[in-house]
């Protein structure tokens, strides 16, 4: 058995039309050799007969092949290459129909049963110093209005004066309104005084214990634990609005 040799560029082009390699080989072989039986196609292409029968069925469905008889022998004939245009036009029509079904039936139905982002909170988890810094650098700095509650007494476990200076000055540069409710500790006062031109601060009583820092920005809420060096980031408009109301209530009464 010999294998039909087809130019590589032609094979690749026909494969782009969603013909299989065996369909391409069968079709081109019939164009080159004229009508043939399954046995003749197998002999010319080196493809086994089971695969040829499958390729023939597909080519007939695509309008690229027909069959005839010579006595009792069934022969297969490749349609004129112009038939490929008709095949593509059919694909375009089917695609247009499928797009209408997608837009008018499938998407509306799926949207109706989907729990959207507005209803279902998206929750991400970050760990370690790098994870905490990601929240500040990749999320908080991208919002114009930030309100938070926490303490630098614990935050300095994951940070330092150099990083805080860079971060707060970057917020000022980006004209971010940053309101921070801090504990009434020496280090919180020291940092608030040092960077008073970068953010707004108010203070809780020293007796108020905070187990985690919380920030609200846009549709996000971040909960930072410096004891476990972990952050939980929640993206949900309703939750963010509710917690922002609580923080602003605290802010107005301090």
C-alpha positions, 0 to 999 in steps of 0.5 A: 500500500502507498500513502498519498502525498499531499502538499503540506500547505494544502493539508493545513489549509483544508484542516482549517476548514474543519476537515479531518486529516483522513477526510483531506487525504480521501478527498484529494486522492479522489480528485487526483485519481477519479472515482474509486472503491473503498479498496482503491482509496485504501490502496492509494492512501494507506488508510485502513478501510474502517477509517475510510468509511468514516471519512466518506460518510463525513465528506458526503454529509459536507457535500464534498463526495458522492457515490456511483455504481459501475456494475455491482461495484460502488464507487466514490466521486469527489465533488468539484472543489467549488463545492467547498464554497457551498460547504463554507456557506452552509457553515456560515448559515449554521453559525448565524443560527447558532449565534441567534440561539445563543443570544436569544435562548441559551445566554438569557436562560443561563443568566437567569439561573446564574448566581451573579457576582453581585449576589455571590461574594468572591473570596480570595485568600493571601498568606505571608508578608507578600500576601499582605503587601499584595492587598495594599499594592494591587488592590487598595492603591487602585481605589480613590476612597479607602476607609480602614480600622486597625493598628500599626502596633500589629501591622509592623510585624509585616511592615516597616517604616520604609515601606509605610512611607513609600505606600502612604506617599504613593496614596498621596500621589494618587490622590487617594482619600485614606481614612484610618481608625487607629488604636490610641497607642504611641506607635499609631500616634507617631506614624499618624503624625509623621505622615499626617499629610498623606492620610486622615486618622482618628483614634479608638480608646486604648482599651479597644482590642483589635484582632484584625485590620479591616479595610473597605475600598470599592466593592472589596473588604479585606480582613488582615490578621498579623498574628497568622499573617493571612488576609481574606479578601471579599469582593461583594458590593452589598457586603462592602457597602454595609461594612463601610457604613459601620466604619463611617459610623465609627469615624463620625463619632470619634 
